[in-house]
């Protein structure tokens, strides 16, 4: 039996595929004029894995028809990877004896476990078709783009050629680079500016909250003990039903108007004082970003264009290319080191640290 959600998803996919012409990656991005980092290319796997994008999109379609919520999970995975030490798939690495991985940092505790599984499943399918030539970092970037596109959002090109990082970031580095939901616009703009994002980029990337879920604990400080005056009364009343206490473990949608469709309704929510996080609603409260929010709320095409530009920029943050990093066989773990690799590590570390490695 086909559910209403499945029917809506099928309609979205068919509609999107009809609207998108048969473009190459370079053609799809041509109108955005975003500089490309040296070492990346629009046609990086054109000869070595020409079926790459088809493999990813075909598999994600089969996943989303049963659970469109995974689209938000994959998009968030890409964001959390790129903002912390660059788009190197370090967020996928499991912890080790040297310390907890990025996944153990508070901002990443709510990343969807299924999203990590999907990336590894794609890794296996791609390697079977093309060999081990596509990095996990590139898979994450393409999966995020197709998550946006297959849920109704814009199609944009993804420059490829990233390599996978050898180490995960520390918990402190993760905390310092991922904006918390209680951050105000000043904090958000400052954090994004350090990565060369403009205010328009920042507001556009925040629009990723047009799909997905949030845990109550990410916003109940706006409900208890007193209600945030920037939150609409009816909206707050409904949230208190879902989150009856400040430490409730329930979840709710980020966009109350169209939670499973990538559109501009997130900005309409903000105009109606129905943004879930402080970091969302304050974009409309703050005079520096209010006009951008309003322009995206009334013009979805403008939002889509700016979101695509910002995503292409984000996907190139501190990427590893050429001979840097590696191509992981398992996205959750580094490739086994050779004896020469281990010897060089011992030479570089203080004696006590070298011992602790083993």
C-alpha positions in Angstrom: 0.0 0.0 0.0 1.4 3.4 -1.0 1.3 6.1 1.7 0.5 9.7 1.1 4.2 10.6 1.9 5.4 8.1 -0.7 2.9 9.4 -3.3 4.1 13.0 -2.6 7.8 11.9 -3.0 7.2 10.1 -6.3 5.4 13.3 -7.6 8.3 15.4 -6.4 10.9 13.2 -8.1 9.0 13.0 -11.4 8.4 16.7 -11.4 12.0 17.5 -10.7 13.4 15.1 -13.3 11.1 16.6 -15.9 12.3 20.1 -15.0 16.1 19.4 -15.0 17.6 19.2 -18.5 20.2 16.6 -19.4 23.1 18.8 -18.2 26.6 18.0 -17.3 27.8 19.1 -13.9 29.7 22.0 -15.4 26.7 23.2 -17.4 24.5 22.9 -14.3 26.8 25.2 -12.4 27.8 27.6 -15.2 25.3 30.3 -14.2 26.6 30.5 -10.6 30.2 31.7 -11.4 31.6 30.2 -8.3 35.4 29.9 -8.3 36.6 26.3 -8.1 39.5 25.2 -5.8 42.6 23.9 -7.5 42.5 20.2 -7.7 38.7 19.9 -8.1 36.9 19.6 -11.4 33.4 19.5 -12.7 34.3 16.4 -14.8 36.7 14.7 -12.4 35.2 11.2 -12.8 33.9 11.6 -16.3 36.2 8.9 -17.7 37.0 6.8 -14.6 33.4 6.5 -13.2 30.9 7.9 -15.7 28.0 6.2 -13.9 28.8 7.8 -10.5 25.9 10.3 -10.3 23.4 7.8 -11.6 24.4 5.2 -9.0 24.0 7.8 -6.2 20.7 9.2 -7.4 19.2 5.9 -8.2 19.9 4.5 -4.8 18.8 7.6 -2.9 15.5 7.5 -4.8 14.9 4.0 -3.5 15.8 5.2 0.1 13.6 8.3 0.0 10.5 6.6 -1.3 10.3 4.8 2.0 11.8 7.6 4.2 12.1 11.1 2.7 13.4 12.2 6.2 16.8 10.8 5.3 17.3 13.6 2.8 17.6 16.1 5.7 20.0 13.7 7.4 22.3 13.5 4.5 22.2 17.3 3.9 23.1 17.9 7.6 25.9 15.4 7.4 27.5 17.3 4.6 27.2 20.6 6.5 28.6 19.2 9.7 31.5 17.6 7.8 32.5 20.8 5.9 32.3 23.3 8.7 34.7 21.3 10.9 38.2 21.1 9.3 36.8 21.0 5.8 35.0 18.7 3.5 37.2 15.6 4.2 34.6 13.1 5.4 36.2 13.3 8.9 32.8 13.3 10.5 32.3 9.7 9.2 35.3 8.4 11.1 34.6 6.3 14.2 36.5 7.0 17.4 39.8 5.3 18.3 42.2 4.9 21.2 43.5 8.4 20.5 40.2 9.9 21.5 36.5 10.4 20.7 35.5 11.1 17.1 33.6 14.2 15.8 30.5 12.0 16.1 30.8 12.2 19.9 30.8 16.0 20.0 27.4 17.4 21.3 26.4 19.0 17.9 26.8 15.7 16.2 25.0 13.4 18.6 21.8 13.9 16.8 23.1 13.2 13.3 21.1 10.3 11.9 22.7 6.9 12.2 21.0 5.9 9.0 22.8 8.7 7.1 26.2 7.2 7.9 24.9 3.8 6.8 23.7 5.2 3.5 27.1 6.7 2.7 28.8 3.4 3.3 26.2 1.6 1.2 26.8 4.1 -1.6 30.6 3.5 -1.1 30.1 -0.2 -1.7 27.9 0.3 -4.8 30.3 2.8 -6.4 33.4 0.6 -5.7 31.7 -2.4 -7.3 31.0 -0.4 -10.4 34.2 1.7 -10.7 36.8 0.4 -8.3 38.1 2.4 -5.3 38.5 5.8 -7.0 35.7 7.9 -5.5 36.3 9.4 -2.1 33.8 9.3 0.7 34.0 13.1 0.8 32.8 13.3 -2.8 30.0 10.8 -2.1 28.8 12.9 0.9 28.8 16.1 -1.3 26.8 14.4 -4.1 24.4 12.7 -1.7 23.7 16.1 -0.1 23.0 17.7 -3.5 20.7 14.9 -4.6 18.9 15.0 -1.2 18.1 18.7 -1.9 17.1 18.0 -5.5 15.0 14.9 -4.9 13.0 16.7 -2.1 12.1 19.5 -4.4 15.1 21.9 -4.2 17.5 23.2 -6.8 19.9 21.1 -8.9 23.4 22.4 -8.8 26.8 21.2 -9.9 29.3 19.7 -7.5 33.0 20.0 -8.3 34.7 16.7 -7.5 38.1 15.4 -6.7 38.1 15.6 -2.9 40.2 13.2 -0.9 39.4 11.7 2.5 41.0 13.1 5.7 43.3 10.9 7.8 42.1 12.3 11.2 38.9 13.5 12.8 38.7 16.8 14.5 38.7 17.2 18.3 35.5 17.7 20.2 36.5 21.3 21.0 37.2 22.1 17.3 33.7 20.7 16.5 32.1 22.8 19.1 33.9 25.9 17.9 32.9 25.5 14.3 29.3 24.4 14.4 26.8 27.2 15.3 24.4 26.2 18.2 20.7 26.6 17.8 20.6 29.2 20.6 23.1 31.5 18.8 22.0 34.9 17.7 22.5 36.5 14.3 25.7 38.3 15.4 27.3 35.0 16.4 26.0 33.2 13.2 27.3 36.0 10.9 30.7 36.0 12.6 31.1 32.2 12.5 30.1 32.1 8.8 32.3 35.1 7.9 35.4 33.2 9.1 34.7 30.8 6.3 34.2 33.6 3.8 30.4 33.4 3.6 28.5 36.6 3.1 25.3 37.4 5.0 23.3 36.3 1.9 25.2 33.0 1.9 24.5 32.6 5.6 20.8 33.2 5.3 20.6 30.9 2.3 22.4 28.0 4.0 20.1 28.4 7.0 17.3 27.6 4.6 18.4 24.0 4.8 16.1 23.9 7.8 13.2 23.8 5.4 13.5 20.0 5.8 14.2 17.8 8.8 13.5 17.4 12.5 14.7 18.8 15.7 14.9 17.5 19.3 12.9 19.5 21.8 16.1 20.3 23.9 17.4 22.4 21.0 14.7 25.0 21.5 12.9 24.5 24.8 14.9 27.4 26.3 12.6 29.5 24.2 9.6 28.0 25.9 10.6 27.5 29.5 10.6 29.0 32.0 9.3 32.0 30.1 8.3 32.2 26.4 10.5 34.0 23.9 8.5 37.1 22.9 9.7 36.7 19.3 7.8 33.4 19.1 4.1 33.4 17.9 1.7 32.5 20.6 -0.1 29.7 18.8 3.1 28.2 17.5 4.5 28.2 21.1 1.3 26.6 22.4 1.6 23.8 19.9 5.2 23.2 20.6 4.5 22.9 24.4 2.2 20.0 23.5 5.0 18.2 21.8 7.6 19.3 24.3 5.8 19.4 27.7 9.0 19.9 29.7 12.3 21.7 29.1 14.1 18.3 28.9 11.6 16.5 26.7 13.2 14.0 24.3 10.5 14.3 21.6 11.1 15.7 18.2 9.3 18.0 15.8 9.6 19.3 12.3 11.8 22.3 11.5 9.3 23.8 9.0 5.7 23.5 9.9 4.4 24.3 6.5 6.1 21.7 4.3 8.4 19.7 6.4 9.4 17.1 3.7 9.7 19.5 0.7 12.7 21.6 0.0 11.2 25.0 -0.7 11.2 28.6 0.7 8.5 28.0 3.4 11.2 28.1 6.1 11.4 31.9 5.4 7.7 32.2 5.4 7.8 30.6 8.9 10.2 33.3 10.0 8.0 36.1 8.8 5.2 34.6 10.9 7.5 34.3 14.0 7.4 30.5 13.6 11.1 29.8 13.4 12.1 26.9 15.7 15.6 27.9 16.8 16.9 31.3 18.0 19.5 31.0 15.2 16.5 30.8 12.8 14.1 33.4 14.1 16.8 36.0 14.9 17.6 36.2 11.2 14.3 38.0 10.7 14.5 40.0 13.9 18.0 41.3 13.1 17.9 44.3 10.7 21.1 43.1 8.9 19.4 39.9 7.6 15.7 40.8 7.8 15.6 42.0 4.2 17.4 38.8 2.9 14.9 36.6 4.7 12.0 38.6 3.3 13.4 38.4 -0.3 13.7 34.6 0.0 10.2 34.3 1.5 8.6 36.0 -1.5 10.9 34.7 -4.2 11.7 30.9 -4.1 13.8 31.1 -7.3 16.0 33.7 -5.6 16.5 31.5 -2.6 17.3 28.4 -4.8 19.9 30.4 -6.7 21.6 31.7 -3.6 21.4 28.3 -1.8 23.1 26.6 -4.8 25.9 29.2 -4.8 26.4 28.9 -1.0 26.4 25.1 -1.2 29.1 25.0 -4.0 31.2 27.3 -1.9 30.6 25.3 1.3 31.5 22.0 -0.5 35.0 23.4 -1.2 36.0 24.4 2.3 39.5 23.2 3.1 39.3 20.3 0.7 42.1 17.8 0.3 43.1 17.1 -3.3 45.9 15.5 -5.3 48.1 13.3 -3.1 46.8 14.6 0.2 44.6 12.3 2.3 43.4 9.0 0.9 40.4 7.2 -0.7 38.9 5.2 2.1 37.7 1.6 1.5 35.4 2.0 4.5 34.1 5.5 5.1 34.0 4.9 8.8 37.7 4.0 9.2 41.1 5.0 7.9 42.8 2.6 5.5 45.2 0.2 7.2 48.6 1.9 7.5 51.7 0.4 6.0 54.8 -0.2 8.1 56.5 2.8 6.7 53.5 5.0 7.6 53.6 3.7 11.2 57.4 4.3 11.4 56.9 7.9 10.3 54.2 8.4 12.9 56.5 7.2 15.7 59.2 9.5 14.6 56.9 12.5 14.6 55.4 11.9 18.1 57.0 12.4 21.5 57.9 9.1 23.1 55.0 8.9 25.5 52.5 9.7 22.6 54.1 7.2 20.3 53.6 4.5 22.9 50.0 5.4 23.4 49.3 4.9 19.7 49.9 1.2 20.1 
